[in-house]
């Protein structure tokens, strides 16, 4: 039997909004309108995003829903982009005789040409490289006609070499769907920049952003340690723990112990942070090629360590995307879900902040925990939870009458009210 007042927390995207991180719908818009320098891979990523969002809106109209409603969240965007990237490995692929015209059009945007152009348009006869976009070559570039002709000849020669051999120095060989692979990499870079708070900012500025989360840590004093499960990729909790005054609270994710021992573990005190869907600063590398065991590296946010298109990079992002398909078998994710279940069983109260109850595997763990002991209580916090209560939460209310409470407040106000 768990201690009578043991409490744990589950955080969704809404818990980080008041730290300046957009929620799921806002992230979609921010990724779609991300400012960049018109590099070729960014321009193609923009086309992929517009195609995905436009197609999903059209499908909403076909289903009789409002196609103009802005309700395509970042999970749906990445799920669609990765499905397009991997479409040739899909079991249904052999039965598709013709893909959408725009997919075939995007396939024709071979990044080979872009990569070769980037390498070729560095003319040793001029002092500085020419911008890799085609618009950078011409009369306005300051080159002579002979120089322009020479560059064109070099490009044709390099491209011809690639076509014959399949290889060219400095240019990677590509599969048919690599345009979508590169686009997915670019979108991941954008997501990383949007959800990760720069830890090099002054501590006073960082504290302003995350101070509202710190009252949650008070429970650690009474319980010995505090478990917080989060579905977010950001670093708000880690920062709030590090900046706690007068003394920081230790924050363990358990993944370094998992690297060495193949299982998760926690310290006897402090904060036990279960990042159920991974983290933007988690990168997977293979510890052993024979057994293909992954090691989690925590060496900075993805955009700071990986190239924008990461075909040459040896690591993979340690995060999970995809609605209804978040049980990633590699890495620590299954162990994290099992540990979430264990921590729930040690608790008598679960406070859920900013989670929309859209993940079936998480909902099932909460439902099982709630219905297996009549002394357990659930508090769900979200500004619109009373006016737009998720169906999964409604069902929990029905199966555990009187033990499910809702608070229609944002994270900051709710935390201040519950933990003054």
C-alpha positions in Angstrom: 0.0 0.0 0.0 1.5 3.4 -1.0 2.0 6.1 1.5 -1.4 7.8 2.1 -0.4 11.2 0.8 2.1 10.3 -1.9 1.6 12.5 -5.0 3.1 12.5 -8.5 2.6 14.7 -11.5 2.1 14.2 -15.2 2.8 17.2 -17.4 1.6 17.8 -21.0 2.4 20.6 -23.4 0.1 23.1 -21.5 2.4 22.9 -18.5 5.2 24.7 -20.4 3.2 27.4 -22.2 3.8 30.0 -19.5 7.5 29.4 -19.8 7.2 30.8 -23.3 7.0 27.4 -25.1 4.1 27.0 -27.5 1.6 24.3 -27.1 1.1 21.7 -29.9 -1.1 23.8 -32.2 1.1 26.9 -31.7 4.2 24.8 -32.6 2.7 23.7 -35.9 2.2 27.4 -36.9 5.7 28.3 -35.6 7.3 25.5 -37.6 5.3 26.4 -40.7 6.3 30.1 -40.5 9.9 29.6 -39.2 12.2 32.4 -40.4 15.2 31.2 -42.3 17.8 32.3 -44.9 16.1 30.6 -47.9 18.6 27.7 -47.9 17.4 25.0 -50.4 16.6 22.5 -47.7 14.5 25.0 -45.8 12.6 26.0 -49.0 11.8 22.3 -49.7 10.8 21.8 -46.0 8.4 24.7 -46.4 6.8 23.0 -49.4 6.4 19.7 -47.5 4.8 21.5 -44.6 2.3 23.4 -46.8 1.5 20.1 -48.7 0.9 18.2 -45.4 -1.2 20.9 -43.8 -3.2 21.6 -47.0 -3.9 17.9 -47.5 -5.0 17.4 -43.9 -7.3 20.4 -44.1 -8.8 19.0 -47.3 -9.3 15.6 -45.6 -11.1 17.4 -42.8 -13.5 18.8 -45.3 -14.1 15.4 -46.8 -14.9 14.1 -43.3 -17.5 16.8 -42.9 -15.4 18.8 -40.4 -14.4 22.5 -40.6 -11.3 22.6 -42.9 -10.4 26.1 -41.8 -10.1 25.3 -38.1 -6.5 25.5 -37.0 -6.4 22.2 -35.1 -3.5 20.3 -36.7 -1.0 19.8 -33.9 2.7 19.3 -34.1 2.3 15.5 -33.5 0.1 15.2 -36.6 2.5 17.3 -38.7 5.5 15.1 -37.8 3.4 11.9 -38.1 2.4 12.8 -41.7 6.0 14.0 -42.6 7.6 10.8 -41.4 4.9 8.6 -43.0 5.7 10.3 -46.4 9.4 9.8 -45.7 8.8 6.0 -45.0 6.0 5.4 -47.5 8.0 3.0 -49.7 8.4 0.7 -46.6 4.7 0.8 -45.8 2.8 -2.5 -46.3 0.3 -0.8 -48.5 2.9 0.7 -50.8 2.8 -2.2 -53.4 -0.9 -1.5 -53.8 -0.5 2.2 -54.6 -0.1 2.6 -58.4 0.3 6.4 -58.3 1.2 8.7 -55.5 -0.2 12.3 -55.3 1.1 14.6 -58.0 2.7 16.9 -55.4 4.5 13.9 -53.8 6.0 13.1 -57.2 6.8 16.7 -57.8 8.6 16.9 -54.4 10.5 13.7 -55.2 11.9 15.5 -58.3 13.5 18.1 -56.0 16.7 16.0 -55.7 19.0 17.4 -53.1 21.8 15.9 -55.1 21.6 18.9 -57.4 21.5 21.2 -54.4 24.5 19.6 -52.7 26.5 19.5 -56.0 25.5 23.2 -56.6 26.7 24.1 -53.2 30.1 22.5 -53.8 30.5 23.6 -57.4 29.6 27.2 -56.9 32.8 28.0 -55.0 34.9 29.4 -57.8 38.6 29.6 -57.0 38.9 32.5 -59.4 36.8 34.7 -57.0 37.6 35.6 -53.4 34.3 34.4 -51.8 31.9 31.6 -52.4 28.7 32.4 -54.3 25.5 31.8 -52.5 24.2 28.3 -53.3 20.8 29.4 -54.6 20.5 29.8 -58.3 19.5 33.4 -57.9 23.0 34.1 -56.6 24.5 33.5 -60.1 24.1 36.1 -62.8 25.0 39.6 -63.9 24.2 41.0 -60.5 26.7 38.6 -58.8 29.7 40.5 -60.2 31.0 37.6 -62.2 32.1 37.8 -65.7 30.3 35.8 -68.4 33.3 33.5 -68.7 33.2 32.8 -65.0 29.4 32.0 -65.1 29.9 29.7 -68.1 32.8 28.0 -66.3 30.6 27.4 -63.2 27.8 25.9 -65.3 30.3 23.6 -67.0 31.6 22.4 -63.6 28.1 21.7 -62.4 27.2 19.7 -65.5 30.4 17.7 -65.2 29.9 17.0 -61.5 26.2 16.1 -62.1 27.2 13.8 -65.0 29.8 12.1 -62.8 27.2 11.4 -60.1 24.7 10.0 -62.6 27.4 7.5 -63.9 28.9 6.4 -60.6 26.2 7.1 -58.0 28.9 8.8 -55.9 30.7 12.1 -55.8 33.1 13.5 -53.3 31.2 15.6 -50.7 27.8 14.5 -52.0 25.8 11.6 -50.5 24.1 9.0 -52.5 20.3 9.3 -52.1 17.2 7.2 -52.1 14.0 8.2 -53.8 12.3 9.6 -50.7 15.3 11.5 -49.4 13.7 14.9 -50.0 11.1 14.0 -47.4 13.9 12.6 -45.1 15.8 15.9 -45.4 12.6 17.9 -44.8 11.9 15.9 -41.7 15.4 16.6 -40.4 14.9 20.3 -41.0 11.5 20.3 -39.2 13.2 18.6 -36.3 15.8 21.3 -36.1 13.0 23.9 -36.0 11.2 22.0 -33.3 14.4 21.8 -31.3 14.9 25.6 -31.4 11.3 26.3 -30.5 11.0 24.0 -27.4 14.5 24.2 -25.8 15.2 27.1 -23.5 18.8 28.4 -24.0 20.5 27.6 -20.7 23.2 30.3 -21.5 20.6 33.0 -20.8 21.2 34.9 -17.5 19.8 33.0 -14.5 17.5 35.9 -13.6 15.8 35.6 -17.0 15.6 31.9 -16.9 14.1 32.0 -13.4 11.4 34.4 -14.6 10.3 31.7 -17.1 10.2 28.7 -14.9 9.6 29.9 -11.3 5.9 29.1 -11.5 6.8 25.4 -11.6 9.0 25.3 -8.5 6.2 24.9 -5.9 5.7 21.4 -7.3 9.0 20.4 -5.8 7.8 21.0 -2.2 6.3 17.5 -2.2 9.8 16.0 -2.4 10.5 17.2 1.2 7.7 15.2 2.7 7.9 12.1 0.4 11.7 11.6 0.2 11.6 12.0 -3.6 9.1 13.3 -6.1 8.2 11.7 -9.4 7.3 13.9 -12.3 6.4 12.3 -15.6 6.3 14.5 -18.7 5.3 14.1 -22.3 7.3 17.2 -23.3 10.7 17.4 -25.0 11.7 20.7 -23.3 13.9 21.5 -20.4 11.6 23.6 -18.2 11.6 21.2 -15.2 15.4 20.7 -15.3 15.9 24.4 -15.3 13.3 25.0 -12.5 15.1 22.3 -10.4 18.6 23.8 -11.0 17.5 27.4 -10.2 15.6 26.5 -7.0 16.5 28.8 -4.1 18.2 28.7 -1.6 19.4 25.3 -2.8 18.9 23.4 -6.1 17.1 20.1 -6.1 18.7 17.1 -7.8 17.0 16.1 -11.0 17.5 12.5 -12.3 16.1 11.1 -15.5 17.5 7.7 -14.9 18.8 7.3 -18.5 22.5 7.3 -17.5 21.8 4.4 -15.2 19.9 2.8 -18.0 22.9 3.2 -20.3 25.1 1.2 -17.9 22.6 -1.3 -16.5 19.8 -1.6 -19.0 17.2 -0.4 -16.6 16.0 2.8 -15.0 16.7 3.8 -11.4 16.4 6.8 -9.2 18.1 8.5 -6.3 16.6 8.1 -2.8 15.7 11.8 -2.7 15.3 14.8 -5.1 13.4 14.8 -8.3 12.8 11.7 -10.5 11.9 13.0 -14.0 10.4 10.5 -16.4 10.5 12.0 -20.0 8.1 9.4 -21.5 8.5 10.7 -25.1 12.1 11.5 -24.9 13.9 14.9 -24.9 15.3 17.2 -27.5 18.8 16.8 -25.8 18.7 13.0 -26.0 20.6 11.5 -28.9 20.9 7.8 -29.6 24.1 6.1 -30.6 24.7 2.4 -31.0 26.9 0.9 -28.2 27.3 -2.4 -29.9 26.7 -3.1 -33.6 26.1 -6.8 -33.0 23.3 -6.4 -30.4 22.2 -2.9 -31.6 21.8 -1.6 -28.1 21.3 2.2 -27.9 23.0 4.6 -25.5 21.3 7.9 -24.7 23.7 10.9 -24.9 22.7 14.1 -23.2 25.0 16.5 -24.9 22.9 19.5 -25.9 19.7 20.2 -27.8 19.4 18.6 -31.3 19.8 21.8 -33.3 23.1 22.5 -31.5 24.8 19.2 -32.2 23.3 17.7 -35.4 23.6 19.0 -38.9 20.4 20.4 -40.4 20.2 17.3 -42.7 21.7 14.5 -40.7 22.5 11.8 -43.2 26.2 12.1 -42.3 25.4 12.2 -38.5 25.9 9.0 -36.5 23.2 9.7 -33.9 19.4 9.7 -33.9 17.1 12.0 -32.0 15.9 10.5 -28.8 12.2 11.4 -29.1 8.9 9.8 -30.0 6.4 11.2 -32.5 3.1 9.9 -33.8 -0.4 9.8 -32.5 -1.4 6.3 -31.3 2.1 4.9 -32.1 4.4 6.0 -29.3 5.6 2.7 -28.0 9.0 2.9 -29.7 10.8 -0.4 -29.0 14.4 0.9 -29.2 15.9 3.1 -26.6 14.5 3.5 -23.0 10.9 4.2 -24.0 9.3 0.9 -23.0 11.3 1.0 -19.7 10.1 4.6 -19.1 6.5 3.5 -19.6 6.9 0.6 -17.2 8.6 2.9 -14.7 5.7 5.4 -15.0 3.3 2.5 -14.1 5.5 1.6 -11.1 5.6 5.2 -9.8 1.8 5.5 -10.2 1.3 2.3 -8.1 3.4 4.0 -5.4 1.2 7.1 -5.4 -2.3 7.8 -4.1 -2.7 11.1 -6.0 -1.9 12.1 -9.6 -2.1 15.7 -10.7 -2.2 16.1 -14.4 -1.3 19.5 -15.8 -1.8 20.6 -19.4 -2.4 17.2 -20.9 -5.2 16.6 -23.4 -5.6 12.9 -22.8 -4.9 12.1 -26.5 -2.4 9.3 -25.9 -4.1 5.9 -25.5 -1.1 4.2 -23.9 -0.8 6.9 -21.2 -4.6 7.0 -20.6 -4.7 3.3 -20.1 -2.0 3.4 -17.4 -4.0 6.2 -15.6 -7.3 4.4 -15.9 -5.8 1.1 -14.6 -4.2 2.9 -11.7 -7.3 4.9 -10.8 -9.8 2.0 -10.9 -7.6 -0.5 -9.0 -7.8 1.4 -5.6 -10.7 3.4 -4.3 -8.4 5.6 -2.3 -6.7 7.1 -5.4 -7.5 10.5 -6.7 -6.9 12.3 -10.0 -6.8 16.1 -10.6 -6.8 17.3 -14.2 -5.8 20.9 -14.9 -6.3 22.8 -18.2 -8.0 26.1 -19.0 -10.6 24.5 -21.2 -11.1 21.2 -19.4 -14.6 21.9 -18.3 -15.9 23.3 -21.6 -14.1 20.8 -23.7 -13.5 17.7 -21.5 -11.6 14.9 -23.3 -13.6 11.8 -23.8 -11.0 9.7 -22.1 -11.3 11.8 -19.0 -15.1 11.7 -19.1 -14.9 7.9 -19.1 -12.5 8.0 -16.1 -15.1 10.2 -14.3 -17.7 7.6 -14.9 -15.6 4.6 -13.7 -14.3 6.5 -10.6 -17.2 8.8 -9.5 -16.1 11.4 -6.9 -12.4 10.7 -7.3 -11.7 12.8 -10.5 -11.4 16.6 -10.1 -10.9 19.2 -12.8 -9.6 22.7 -12.6 -10.2 25.1 -15.5 -7.0 27.1 -15.0 -3.7 27.5 -16.6 -0.6 25.8 -15.1 0.7 28.9 -13.4 -2.6 29.8 -11.6 -3.4 26.3 -10.8 0.0 25.6 -9.2 -0.1 28.8 -7.2 -3.6 27.8 -5.9 -2.8 24.2 -5.0 0.7 24.8 -3.6 0.7 28.4 -2.1 
